[in-house]
């Protein structure tokens, strides 16, 4: 019996010793190596994110769904916020991005008018402001304030690295309310069709908001006319309804190319 007790005690001491060595090895790892690095943004842009519910809350979400009310129809847009896969459902047409290709399915060749590759994520980027300005591959530069109706809106120019998106030559300009840091204006250039940088800036006003799952998102976007890159008068508005922001992913087949759909080529 004494021998058995001694053997068991020896085994216990061996296991305890190994456990202590393992714990000591773990303790030697610097804490900063264990933590995931948090991305840094310009201080005032970080305040803009915070005013809209926080970019951490946005990054925790998986799927964004909204309906966009247009003069002749209402479109439903579904986007996976991590992979950026998309599905747009309109009258007699559906556009999708499966992570590799943009595809178009339509009842006849006249159902969708436009360039499906250009269109598949166009309104997502407008709608998901300011959070999409936290994406990787972006450079931030402070710019001259935007003046409108005797108010000066400070802002940042957003430019993209080579190979980021279909049109990295595009630039965005975000302008925020100097008192509450909510986003108020977006300026943007479009160079997708000819590939050459554009100096013409178009403007959208963000003045109507709704809170969805703790995040402040637009309810209405209002496009303005401009002259010499100065805001002039209202051009048109688009309303967004039935907005859902969830941490649940959609089934993969939601974004997959259905039978009969065509792949939209680049360029």
C-alpha positions in Angstrom: 0.0 0.0 0.0 2.9 2.3 0.9 4.5 1.7 -2.5 1.2 2.5 -4.3 0.9 5.8 -2.3 4.5 6.8 -3.2 3.9 6.1 -6.9 0.7 8.1 -7.0 2.4 11.0 -5.2 5.3 10.9 -7.7 2.9 11.0 -10.7 1.0 13.9 -9.1 4.3 15.9 -8.6 5.3 15.2 -12.2 1.9 16.5 -13.6 2.0 19.5 -11.3 5.5 20.4 -12.4 4.6 20.2 -16.1 1.5 22.4 -15.4 3.7 25.0 -13.7 6.1 25.0 -16.6 3.2 25.4 -19.1 1.8 28.3 -17.0 5.2 29.9 -16.8 5.6 29.7 -20.5 2.2 31.3 -21.1 3.0 34.1 -18.6 6.2 34.9 -20.5 4.2 36.1 -23.6 4.0 39.9 -23.6 0.4 41.1 -23.2 0.6 43.3 -26.3 1.3 40.2 -28.4 -1.9 38.5 -27.2 -4.1 41.4 -27.9 -5.5 42.1 -31.3 -4.2 45.5 -32.6 -7.0 48.1 -32.8 -7.0 50.2 -36.0 -6.3 53.9 -35.4 -8.2 56.6 -37.1 -7.8 60.4 -37.1 -9.1 61.7 -33.8 -12.0 63.7 -35.3 -13.0 60.9 -37.7 -13.1 58.6 -34.7 -15.6 61.0 -33.1 -17.7 60.8 -36.2 -17.8 57.0 -35.9 -18.7 57.4 -32.2 -21.5 59.8 -33.0 -23.0 57.1 -35.2 -23.0 54.3 -32.6 -19.3 53.3 -32.8 -17.3 51.5 -35.5 -16.9 48.5 -33.2 -20.7 47.9 -33.2 -20.7 48.2 -36.9 -17.8 45.7 -37.3 -19.6 43.3 -35.1 -22.6 43.2 -37.5 -22.7 40.7 -40.3 -25.6 41.6 -42.6 -27.2 44.8 -43.7 -30.6 44.8 -45.4 -32.6 47.8 -46.6 -35.2 48.8 -49.2 -34.5 51.7 -51.4 -37.6 53.7 -52.6 -37.1 55.0 -56.1 -39.7 56.9 -58.3 -40.7 53.8 -60.3 -39.9 50.9 -58.0 -38.5 49.8 -54.7 -35.3 47.8 -54.6 -34.2 45.4 -51.8 -30.5 45.4 -51.1 -28.7 42.7 -49.0 -25.0 42.9 -48.1 -22.7 40.7 -46.1 -20.6 43.3 -44.3 -17.5 41.2 -44.0 -17.2 39.6 -47.4 -19.1 42.4 -49.2 -21.2 39.8 -51.1 -24.4 41.5 -52.3 -27.8 40.8 -53.7 -30.1 43.5 -55.2 -33.7 42.6 -56.0 -35.5 45.0 -58.4 -38.6 44.7 -60.6 -37.9 41.9 -63.0 -34.1 41.8 -62.3 -31.7 40.6 -59.6 -28.0 41.6 -59.3 -25.5 39.8 -57.1 -21.9 39.5 -56.1 -20.8 36.1 -54.9 -17.3 37.1 -53.8 -15.8 36.5 -57.2 -18.1 37.6 -59.9 -20.9 40.2 -60.4 -23.9 38.5 -62.0 -27.2 39.7 -63.5 -30.5 37.8 -63.9 -33.4 39.6 -65.6 -36.7 38.8 -67.1 -35.7 40.3 -70.4 -32.8 42.3 -71.7 -34.5 45.6 -70.9 -35.4 44.9 -67.3 -32.2 46.5 -65.9 -30.9 49.6 -67.6 -27.3 50.4 -66.6 -24.0 48.8 -65.7 -24.6 46.1 -63.2 -21.0 45.9 -62.1 -20.9 49.6 -61.3 -24.4 49.5 -59.7 -24.1 46.3 -57.5 -22.5 48.1 -54.5 -23.0 51.8 -55.4 -25.8 52.6 -53.0 -24.3 50.4 -50.3 -21.3 52.7 -50.1 -23.5 55.8 -50.0 -25.8 54.3 -47.4 -23.2 52.7 -45.1 -21.4 56.0 -44.5 -19.5 56.9 -42.4 -18.6 53.3 -41.4 -17.3 52.1 -44.8 -14.6 54.9 -44.4 -13.1 52.6 -41.8 -12.2 50.0 -44.4 -8.6 48.9 -45.0 -6.4 50.5 -47.6 -7.7 54.1 -47.0 -5.7 57.3 -46.6 -7.2 60.2 -44.7 -6.3 63.9 -45.2 -8.0 66.9 -43.7 -9.5 69.3 -46.3 -10.9 72.7 -46.4 -14.3 73.0 -44.7 -17.5 72.8 -46.8 -19.5 76.0 -46.6 -23.3 75.8 -46.8 -25.9 78.3 -45.5 -23.4 80.1 -43.3 -22.2 76.9 -41.6 -18.7 75.5 -42.0 -18.4 71.7 -42.1 -14.9 70.3 -41.4 -13.9 67.3 -43.4 -11.5 64.6 -44.6 -10.5 63.5 -48.0 -10.7 59.7 -48.4 -8.4 58.1 -51.0 -7.7 54.4 -51.8 -4.6 52.4 -52.4 -3.9 50.8 -55.7 -6.1 47.7 -56.4 -8.7 48.6 -53.7 -12.1 48.1 -55.3 -13.2 48.5 -58.9 -12.3 52.2 -59.1 -9.5 53.1 -56.6 -9.1 56.5 -58.4 -12.4 57.6 -56.9 -12.2 60.0 -53.9 -14.7 60.7 -51.2 -15.0 63.8 -49.0 -16.7 63.4 -45.6 -17.9 66.6 -43.9 -19.3 66.5 -40.3 -21.3 68.8 -38.0 -18.7 70.7 -35.9 -21.0 70.6 -32.8 -22.2 67.0 -32.6 -19.8 65.3 -35.1 -22.6 63.6 -37.0 -21.8 63.2 -40.7 -23.6 65.9 -42.7 -22.2 65.8 -46.3 -20.5 63.4 -48.6 -18.6 64.6 -51.7 -17.5 62.1 -54.3 -15.9 61.7 -57.7 -16.7 59.0 -60.2 -14.1 57.8 -62.6 -15.2 54.2 -63.2 -16.2 54.4 -66.9 -13.1 56.0 -68.4 -10.5 55.2 -65.8 -9.2 58.8 -65.7 -9.3 60.8 -62.4 -12.2 63.3 -62.2 -12.2 66.7 -60.7 -16.0 67.1 -60.6 -17.4 66.5 -57.1 -21.0 65.5 -56.5 -22.6 66.1 -53.1 -25.1 64.2 -50.9 -26.6 65.6 -47.7 -27.1 63.3 -44.7 -29.6 65.1 -42.5 -32.3 62.5 -41.7 -31.2 59.6 -39.6 -32.6 56.4 -37.9 -31.2 54.2 -35.2 -30.9 50.5 -36.2 -29.6 48.0 -33.6 -27.7 50.8 -31.8 -26.1 52.2 -35.0 -27.2 55.5 -36.6 -27.9 55.0 -40.3 -29.4 57.3 -43.0 -33.2 57.5 -43.5 -33.0 59.8 -46.5 -30.1 60.8 -48.8 -30.5 64.1 -50.7 -28.4 64.8 -53.8 -27.5 68.4 -54.5 -26.5 70.2 -57.7 -23.1 71.9 -57.7 -21.2 74.5 -59.7 -17.4 74.7 -59.6 -17.6 72.1 -56.8 -19.8 74.3 -54.7 -23.2 73.1 -53.4 -26.1 74.9 -54.9 -29.7 73.4 -54.8 -31.5 70.1 -54.2 -31.6 67.7 -57.2 -33.4 64.6 -55.8 -33.8 62.4 -52.7 -33.9 58.7 -52.0 -35.6 57.1 -49.0 -34.5 53.9 -47.2 -37.0 51.8 -45.3 -37.3 48.4 -43.5 -33.6 48.6 -42.5 -32.2 45.5 -40.7 -28.7 45.3 -39.2 -27.9 41.9 -37.7 -25.0 39.8 -36.6 -26.4 36.8 -38.4 -25.1 35.8 -41.9 -27.4 34.9 -44.7 -27.2 31.5 -46.4 -24.4 31.4 -49.0 -26.9 30.5 -51.8 -28.5 34.0 -51.3 -25.5 35.5 -53.1 -24.8 32.6 -55.5 -25.4 33.0 -59.3 -28.6 31.4 -60.2 -29.2 29.4 -63.3 -29.6 31.6 -66.4 -27.8 34.6 -64.8 -24.9 36.1 -66.7 -21.5 37.2 -65.3 -20.9 40.9 -65.8 -17.4 41.5 -67.2 -15.1 44.1 -65.8 -14.5 47.3 -67.7 
